[in-house]
Amino acid sequence: MIALAYSLWQDGQRGEAEELYKRALLISESTLGPAHDTTLHCLNNLAAIAKELGRQGELDRLLGRRPGEKRVKAIER
């Protein structure tokens, strides 16, 4: 599913790719957990698609879901 989503994204079919990445993310989170590489890969690519489409709020929300972000922000302060 992730490979198909990537192919669609590279072909310019962002809407279709986004839907597949969202489905893959749900499956990955529920089976592998939020910190697994596959889950993070889906989050990253969804964030990249959101950025390409100019959806800053969605981009921020997706990036904020990554494990460790709160710890990194606390360390930066």
Steps between C-alpha positions, in 0.01 A plus 500: 500500500783738587682427173182571304444823695854609420457418130176698487665793677792499255249488214337818633190328634532652846139450607508127432844468658386689807204267552720191475758646737224578752374141482854365530563729797195370686604141438862562592420688820260233619725205419856630528463801729555874468881487509550231235691594185204416276267722704750785492549452125125541445487808725795655320355448155157624606670812636688546172177474303332749735792738446475464121128578520560804724321356802716648775262409783490137394877498454551627855251248640668207324850602600385551858392136517854371464633337817764703675394838366395626843829384650699671225308826547558483876873448448517792257355736762 
